[in-house]
Amino acid sequence: MLKEKLKLLIVGTNESESKKIVQECRLSGINEIILATGAQEALNYFKTYNVNICIIDCRVDHKKKIDLACELKNKFISPIILIVPALPAEILLSAQMVNPFYMLISPLKQFELCRCLELAIRFYSISKELRNEQHENLNLITKEKFLFVKVKDRYQKIKLQDIILAKASGNYTIIILKKSEILISSSLNIVEKSLPGSSFMRVHRSFVINIEYLESFFGNTLKVDVLQVPIGKNYRKIFLDNFIII
């Protein structure tokens, strides 16, 4: 279950169905539930409340509801669940054309509603992780001799040869250069993957060094340019195996 509060929007259900859905949502851990009667109201709620999951009842005024589902799918990435009648068949077929996340066939069955919500929550959780990873990757654009790092609202070019080391700082990374240092909103793991392994080496869970600046080492300490950097226990053997030592 996600730690954050999920927001669910229910569009166009009658009072008894709304109560059933709301009850099941609360049991599934969704406490922020918004009710909308029409398409425009639903769109406004999506923009205002950052809706995570949406349930649309297509049993009444189905054409407008299916059009709404299609519009939401094109504009947002939240899972869309449709409630549709078993008959007439054309409503079911029209709903299938939207390719919703899930279709619930009326009358609603509690176990199916429960399962549907569990899947939607899981889908949202995985999607969010992927989006975060993609967003983090966008903070770095690497070429052979340089990279661009995102600094506030712009991308700044950095020559790889100017990077002395990268140091973890929580979920951020400090890139230490010859004459300055830059804090970027990418983890050290992402930075490590973006740097060429021929020149950069992970020596500690908190440090990636440019081996061109490695001056000496003694015990469990490296001298990188004028800085002293620890060698992590799990990285020591890999570090030593990369050099000829006589």
C-alpha positions as a printed Julia matrix, in Angstrom:
246×3 Matrix{Float64}:
   0.0    0.0     0.0
   1.21   3.47   -0.83
   2.02   5.73    2.1
   0.56   8.75    0.33
  -3.18   9.42    0.29
  -4.77   8.22   -2.94
  -7.57  10.23   -4.5
 -10.4    8.41   -6.25
 -13.01  10.11   -8.44
 -16.43   8.48   -8.94
 -18.43   9.84  -11.87
 -22.19   9.51  -12.33
 -23.15   6.64  -10.03
 -26.47   6.57   -8.18
 -26.55   6.96   -4.42
 -26.75   3.25   -3.49
 -23.91   2.31   -5.88
 -21.82   5.23   -4.64
 -22.14   4.03   -1.05
 -21.09   0.51   -2.06
 -18.05   1.78   -3.93
 -17.07   4.25   -1.21
 -17.25   1.52    1.43
 -15.05  -0.8    -0.62
 -12.61   2.02   -1.34
 -12.18   2.75    2.35
 -11.53  -0.93    3.03
  -8.86  -0.82    0.31
  -7.17   2.13    2.0
  -8.51   4.92   -0.24
  -9.95   7.65    1.96
 -10.04  10.68   -0.33
 -13.1   10.09   -2.52
 -14.63  12.72   -4.8
 -18.07  12.45   -6.42
 -18.83  14.11   -9.77
 -22.13  14.13  -11.65
 -21.02  15.17  -15.15
 -18.12  15.25  -17.58
 -17.06  18.87  -17.11
 -17.15  18.56  -13.34
 -15.02  15.4   -13.59
 -12.45  17.15  -15.79
 -12.25  20.04  -13.37
 -11.69  17.66  -10.45
  -8.91  15.88  -12.37
  -7.08  19.16  -12.9
  -7.68  20.46   -9.38
  -7.19  17.4    -7.18
  -4.61  15.3    -9.07
  -6.9   12.27   -9.19
  -5.1    8.9    -8.97
  -7.94   6.48   -9.89
 -11.26   7.13  -11.64
 -14.48   5.08  -11.77
 -17.06   6.11  -14.4
 -20.6    4.72  -14.43
 -21.64   4.31  -18.08
 -25.06   2.82  -17.43
 -26.77   6.19  -17.74
 -25.95   8.65  -20.53
 -23.33   6.16  -21.7
 -22.17   8.05  -24.8
 -21.06  11.13  -22.85
 -19.46   8.95  -20.16
 -17.51   6.89  -22.69
 -16.39  10.1   -24.44
 -15.26  11.38  -21.04
 -13.28   8.17  -20.41
 -11.58   8.55  -23.78
 -10.67  12.19  -23.06
  -9.29  11.35  -19.6
  -7.17   8.53  -21.04
  -5.68  10.91  -23.59
  -4.88  13.61  -21.03
  -4.0   11.69  -17.86
  -2.32   8.41  -16.89
  -4.58   7.47  -13.97
  -6.29   4.05  -14.31
  -9.86   4.46  -15.65
 -12.48   1.92  -14.5
 -15.81   1.73  -16.31
 -19.1    0.36  -14.96
 -21.18  -0.92  -17.89
 -24.44  -2.84  -18.32
 -24.35  -6.35  -19.78
 -26.99  -5.25  -22.31
 -27.38  -3.73  -24.81
 -24.2   -5.1   -26.4
 -23.33  -1.86  -28.22
 -22.62  -0.09  -24.91
 -20.25  -2.88  -23.89
 -18.51  -2.74  -27.28
 -18.19   1.05  -27.15
 -16.66   0.82  -23.68
 -14.17  -1.83  -24.86
 -13.01   0.5   -27.64
 -11.77   2.93  -24.98
  -9.51   0.17  -23.62
 -10.09   1.07  -19.96
  -7.95  -0.27  -17.16
 -10.89  -2.43  -16.01
 -14.56  -2.94  -16.85
 -17.08  -3.82  -14.18
 -20.27  -5.43  -15.51
 -23.49  -4.46  -13.75
 -24.79  -5.54  -11.3
 -21.61  -4.92   -9.29
 -20.12  -7.85   -7.4
 -18.26  -6.98   -4.21
 -15.34  -9.37   -4.76
 -14.82  -8.08   -8.3
 -14.92  -4.47   -7.16
 -12.38  -5.29   -4.43
 -10.07  -7.04   -6.87
 -10.39  -4.19   -9.36
  -9.38  -1.59   -6.76
  -6.41  -3.69   -5.61
  -5.16  -3.92   -9.2
  -5.66  -0.2    -9.79
  -3.72   0.71   -6.64
  -0.89  -1.63   -7.63
  -0.87  -0.23  -11.17
  -0.69   3.35   -9.87
   2.14   2.44   -7.48
   4.24   0.78  -10.21
   3.52   3.59  -12.69
   4.61   6.18  -10.18
   7.9    4.37   -9.53
   8.57   4.2   -13.28
   7.73   7.86  -13.74
  10.06   8.82  -10.9
  12.86   6.75  -12.4
  12.31   8.27  -15.84
  12.2   11.76  -14.35
  15.43  11.08  -12.46
  17.11   9.83  -15.63
  16.08  13.04  -17.4
  18.24  14.99  -14.95
  21.33  13.63  -16.74
  22.16  13.57  -20.44
  25.52  11.95  -21.13
  27.82  12.0   -24.15
  31.32  10.53  -24.49
  33.27  13.6   -23.36
  30.69  15.59  -21.45
  27.28  15.46  -19.81
  24.46  17.86  -19.14
  23.1   18.05  -15.61
  19.83  19.7   -14.7
  20.39  22.72  -12.47
  17.14  24.44  -11.55
  15.41  25.21  -14.86
  18.32  24.61  -17.24
  20.78  21.93  -18.3
  24.43  22.76  -17.63
  27.25  21.23  -19.65
  30.07  19.58  -17.69
  33.21  18.09  -19.2
  33.83  14.59  -17.84
  37.52  15.41  -17.44
  36.58  18.19  -14.98
  34.72  15.86  -12.62
  36.89  14.85   -9.67
  34.24  12.78   -7.92
  30.54  12.43   -7.18
  29.31  12.2    -3.62
  25.93  11.0    -2.36
  23.89  13.48   -0.35
  20.65  11.73    0.61
  18.58  11.38   -2.59
  20.79  13.98   -4.25
  24.37  13.94   -5.56
  27.14  16.51   -5.22
  29.39  16.6    -8.3
  32.78  18.01   -7.31
  34.64  19.76  -10.13
  38.05  21.41  -10.34
  36.76  24.84   -9.41
  33.24  24.3    -8.13
  30.62  21.78   -7.09
  27.05  21.19   -8.24
  24.13  19.65   -6.36
  21.78  17.68   -8.63
  18.49  15.9    -7.92
  19.65  12.46   -9.08
  20.8    9.59   -6.87
  24.42   8.45   -6.94
  23.29   5.18   -8.55
  21.87   7.11  -11.52
  25.02   9.24  -11.77
  27.25   6.15  -11.69
  25.3    4.52  -14.55
  25.64   7.71  -16.59
  29.45   7.92  -16.29
  31.85   5.8   -18.41
  33.27   2.87  -16.45
  36.65   3.32  -18.12
  37.24   6.57  -16.21
  34.95   6.43  -13.18
  34.79   3.91  -10.37
  32.48   3.33   -7.41
  34.72   3.01   -4.33
  32.16   3.48   -1.58
  28.38   3.51   -1.3
  28.68   7.3    -1.12
  31.48   7.97   -3.62
  32.25   7.58   -7.33
  35.72   8.84   -8.28
  37.41   9.86  -11.52
  40.5    7.6   -11.53
  42.43  10.23  -13.49
  42.54  12.22  -10.23
  43.57   9.27   -8.05
  46.97  10.2    -6.59
  47.59   7.49   -4.01
  45.96   5.22   -1.46
  46.87   4.0     1.99
  44.92   1.66    4.21
  41.25   2.29    3.46
  41.74   5.85    2.26
  42.22   7.26   -1.24
  43.76  10.58   -2.13
  41.72  11.91   -5.04
  43.19  15.23   -6.15
  43.43  17.02   -2.78
  40.51  15.11   -1.22
  40.57  12.05    1.01
  37.94   9.44    0.16
  37.19   6.22    2.06
  37.2    2.82    0.34
  34.12   0.81    1.28
  34.65  -2.74    2.5
  32.53  -4.16   -0.33
  34.44  -2.17   -2.98
  38.05  -2.7    -1.86
  38.77  -5.93   -3.79
  37.2   -4.6    -7.01
  39.24  -1.42   -6.62
  42.54  -3.27   -6.14
  41.83  -5.67   -9.03
  41.67  -2.73  -11.44
  45.29  -1.68  -10.96
  48.76  -3.15  -11.35
  50.31  -3.09   -7.9
  53.97  -4.06   -7.4
